[in-house]
């Protein structure tokens, strides 16, 4: 971690902890309260180039900040906003001052000139966003599309297991800002999946710390839970899976700073999804009944982990995509491709 990244993370951690302490448990309302402070810290422009008044940050910086956001259950589409603003700046479109989210699940999309019609489902914090960024085809070529949330004909409010907004927005001939892009809708989905992977990393780390501390202090049969070998084995499994997710997220961030990260984004989200199932089971088994109560802080993490696991691609979806990609390369190309990825270096701008 560089000195600048360390300072960035320290500032983000102080802010996110403060917001968590002041939270009401209503994610939509807490987002309204949190966003001005998040914006004042300059985080929405983290990956916007310095020449466009941004911080010129990298995907490794993004991963570091989002891991903290996940650990503190930040009620805001911070990762989506950072990615969206980076894409807008790259395409030559104005960046947003307010919260921006990504539209990756699109039905009946139609882009004619600067008019967009279609239904966007599962939009994280859609109701509180000033704009939605997505990718659609115009004359057979992909274009980055920026839609004002206020132009949605219908907004159907939805929430996930953790109560986070995952809304449905319907647009009918809405005016859009568009620009050509080299990315596909699948590329945008992968970036949204990477955002969730980083947040899963942070939330798993926080849940692990909480579970270990509980095992040290909870006494059963006149002994701390942590003294029982069966509990120790489960905690070790929890820790190893958490470390594997951190390693996968770090590798994916590095790949994104080097070039095409699609393989690493897929692998990281799959590894994170698998870890969620294993680690949340252990967290609740160790905590017992107290872990499921709304008042206990574990409740802020595990419902989010379950929700993030299924968002932007389930275990099966990413496993099938990875398998198909590797099968298409053939068995002789697997090891050579894998080692070549490890030798890549970040691009110098």
Secondary structure, 3 states (H helix, E strand, C coil): CCHHHHHHHHHHHHHHHHHHHHCCCCHHHHHHHHHHHHHHCCHHHCCCCHHHCCCCCCHHHHHHHHHHHHHCCCCCCHHHHHHHHHHHHHCCCCCCCCCEEECCEEEEEEEECCEEEEEEEEEECHHHCCEEEEEEEECCEEEEEEEEHHHCCEEECCECCCCCEEEEEEEEEEEEEEEECCCCHHHHHHHHHHHHHHHHHHHHHHHHHHHHHHHHHCEECCEEHHHCHHHHHHHHHHHHHHHHHHHHHHHHHHHHHHCCCHHHHHHHHHHHHHHHHHHHHHHHHHHHHHHHCCCCCCHHHHHHHHHHHHCCCCHHHHHHHHHHHHHHHCHHHHHHHHHHHHCCCCCCC
